[in-house]
Structures are given as structure tokens and as C-alpha cells.
């Protein structure tokens, strides 16, 4: 029994870094998806004829991405992969950016009601720009973090 258990234990330990790297890639992909979704909302807001329902649907989609980003950050943080210590400043920045994205997005969601879309279009557009910019920077930092994670096993 010990002969079978030991290889399984070693395999499980070897899988943990791979899961962290997979989660890191998923986090980067989600940040890129959030950027794409935010760019779509931005283009919808710039149209003369606003479709409030479509904008609300797209904002809801960005909410799902923000929540997924925050979940992945918490998962990776809980796993404490080996690279997390060597890349602590970058990881700390990633966590902060994820928190800020959540705060900005909540305000954007408040503004995305039918009255807010028509009456406060510029303010909503500014919030969308903020999410777009932060999602872009988050994706860039995650790409850098992935390179460091691969370089230092």
C-alpha cells in the first residue's frame, strides 16, 4: 500500500504548481476578456442611438469577468505557489488591481440603469474607460508574472 501511496503523493505535489500556472493563465485570459467586453460597452456608449438593454447585458457580462478575476486571485493566493515569493511585488500589484477593478465596476453597474445610461453617459463612459485601462494593465502584469513563474520553478 505504501508503494502506491507514495507515488500518488508525489504526483499530487507535482500537480500543485501546474494548477497555479493554469490559474495564472486563466486569470490573464479573464483580464483580456474583461478588456474586450469593456471595449464593446465603450463602443455601444459612443453610438448616437443607445440601446439600454444591450448595454445592461454587456455590463452584466463584465461583472461576471470581474468576479471570476477576484475568485482566481483568491485561489492562487490560497495555493501559495513557489513563484509567489520571488514575484511578491508584482503579485501584490495584481491583487490590488483586482480589488480596484471590483470597486470601479460596482459603480459602473450602478450607473448602467436605463436613466444612468441616458443621463450620465459621459460618467459611465469614464468608468468603462477605467475598467478597460485597468484590465489591460492587469493582463500585462499577469503576462510578466507568467514569465517569472515559468523562469523560476
Residue, then its C-alpha position, 0 to 999 in steps of 0.5 A: x500500500x505504501x508503494x502506491x501511496x507514495x507515488x500518488x503523493x508525489x504526483x499530487x505535489x507535482x500537480x500543485x504548481x501546474x494548477x497555479x500556472x493554469x490559474x495564472x493563465x486563466x486569470x490573464x485570459x479573464x483580464x483580456x476578456x474583461x478588456x474586450x467586453x469593456x471595449x464593446x460597452x465603450x463602443x455601444x456608449x459612443x453610438x448616437x442611438x443607445x440601446x439600454x438593454x444591450x448595454x445592461x447585458x454587456x455590463x452584466x457580462x463584465x461583472x461576471x469577468x470581474x468576479x471570476x478575476x477576484x475568485x482566481x486571485x483568491x485561489x492562487x493566493x490560497x495555493x501559495x505557489x513557489x513563484x509567489x515569493x520571488x514575484x511578491x511585488x508584482x503579485x501584490x500589484x495584481x491583487x490590488x488591481x483586482x480589488x480596484x477593478x471590483x470597486x470601479x465596476x460596482x459603480x459602473x453597474x450602478x450607473x448602467x440603469x436605463x436613466x444612468x445610461x441616458x443621463x450620465x453617459x459621459x460618467x459611465x463612459x469614464x468608468x468603462x474607460x477605467x475598467x478597460x485601462x485597468x484590465x489591460x494593465x492587469x493582463x500585462x502584469x499577469x503576462x510578466x508574472x507568467x514569465x517569472x513563474x515559468x523562469x523560476x520553478 
